[in-house]
Amino acid sequence: MIGLISATAAGAVARDRLASAWPARTRVYEGPVREAVGRAFAECDQLVCFLATGAVVRLIAPLLRDKASDPGVVCVDEAQRHAVSLIGGHGGGANELALAVSEVLPCAPVVTTATDAMDIPGLDTLGWPVEGAVAAVTRAALDGSPVALHADAVWPLPALPPNVTPSPVADGTAAGTAAVGGAHAGPAVLRVTDLLVEPEAREAVLRPPSLVVGVGASRGASVDEVLGLIEAALADAGLSARSVAALATVDAKADEAGIMEAAARLGVPLRTYAAGELAAVEVPNPSGAPLAAVGTPSVAEAAALVGGGELLVPKRKSAPEGRAAMATCAVVRKRPRGRLAVVGLGPGARDLLTPRARTEIRRASVLVGLDQYVDQIRDLLRPGTRVLESGLGAEEERARTAVAQARAGHAVALIGSGDAGVYAMASPALAEASDDIDVVGVPGVTAALAAAAILGAPLGHDHVSISLSDLHTPWEVIERRVRAAAEADIVVTFYNPRSRGRDWQLPKALSILAEHREPTTPVGVVRNASRPDGTSILTTLAALDPTIVDMMTVVVVGNTAAREIAGRMVTPRGYRWQTEGS
């Protein structure tokens, strides 16, 4: 919940505007300001104070406890010019809140957190537990000082700055940590591991979500017995409980209170599987007891091993005094799954690049794309992003490269213009990928949609997009599709209509459409839609000059109902009230 506090009439106007925009997320605190701030600070996850920053500093100073639990606080001036992230920029989410407020109110977000200012991902923003000398390692990264990265495996993290360099760990200790004689005697170290290690003086440890604990329990097993078994098994194996990603069990135990509460205390989800699915998993220690009870010879080991992994702790039973064990567990380390985001950049204008596309580009540590598309968004890349670019005609190579990088464990963004799934990179990439990586599709504004918005409303009824490039599709197939669209009286958008080496396909396609449509049928020609050098022409099927068309052009041919109205191309939707009115 976000607490909203104001002290003046002008502040109340801005406060109420934000409350109206976020009714389910906000709560207005009335009354004396000091009391309102105190109540909101105790009850809310975040605060937006429509007060001077100095006043808010004085009000919240006595309330501060620690950055891990204090709410994030944003200050907005009464003129609504600035939204200042005051405290809890990362842990309290104040930086993101300031940005969100600026999307509702006419104010500019003010974020002074060093990592945000330098465009470096904060270690406390990655969504993983982090411990040790976080401030010292972050300072070294910001200063450009050497930071040794010791990782047990490659994880799909965002790009780290160039001075954070991978370095192998030979003996399981943090190589390069501070030597005796001073905290700054050696380089800073960032370690990514699920091993139970004590960070050195200049070492921060990120805990990846690499472990799955399979759990079995008799009916009525207590949470203390279940959780005690899990914690002991992890500690004895030298594993950190902060790297547990999930508990797993059989469906029949989905409502077992001890297991459910253990997952809640660990702060992880509980995954359940059908007995038949677990019975199909090969395990080293099958047993007749669970087979008789729930229909599978293994619960703990099998549940942890679903989807594969390395069995680090075989089935282990609890050891209560004076009675039989009621819980079992097993621990499996999962192989990191790389992440491939297939991102559509839209037609070229920066304001038509979606927020989600921007987020995925900045989340990636590896960017793969056509060189001219990379140039469009190069300024958005985080420092340290590895760019793998190539020229026209290398689409399959880019797809293979992106998938290979994801299989190696990286966070990869494969970019293309328009929408990645429309005559772009999603198809070759997904044909190459398998289920060993995570794939995310990020939609973009297509060239057809951008062109249609410029022309008017040519796609108001049924329409089809057809590529006239015969590099990958035989012309006979393309011609059959054009003829079918012509006979069906469907609006047609031609992609890849004409190039220097392909100058006859567009006239041929237009002649096929002319067999079924009047010479006066509207035709829109848009080149470089949405870009500064973009052009558009509204003409007719008979008057169109194909020589003005190139590969940067989209050609939209109307159906028999399409017409020009006030200089715009319009395809009627066919609403009854419009027909009756005419």
Secondary structure by P-SEA (a helix, b strand, c coil): cbbbbbccaaaaaaaaaaaaaccccbbbbbccaaaaaaaaaacccbbbbcccaaaaaaaacccccccccccbbbbbccccccccccccccccaaaaaaaaaaacccbbbbbcccccccccccccccccccccaaaaaaaaaaaccbbbbbbccccccccccccbbbbbbccccccccccccccccccbbbbbccccccccccbbbbbcccbbbbbbbcccccaaaaaaaaaaaaaaaccccccccbbbbcccccccaaaaaaaaaacbbbbbbcaaaaaacccccccccccccccccccaaaaaacccccccccbbbbbbccccccccbbbbbbcbbbbbbbccccccccccccaaaaaaaaacccccccaaaaaaccccccccbbbbbbcccaaaaaaaaaaaaaaaccbbbbbbcccccccccaaaaaaaccccbbbbbbbcccaaaaaaaaacccccccbbbbbcccccccaaaaaaaaaaaaaaccbbbbccccccccccaaaaaaaaaaaccccccbbbbbcccccccbbbbbbcccccccccccccbbbbbbcccccccccbbbbbcccaaaaaac
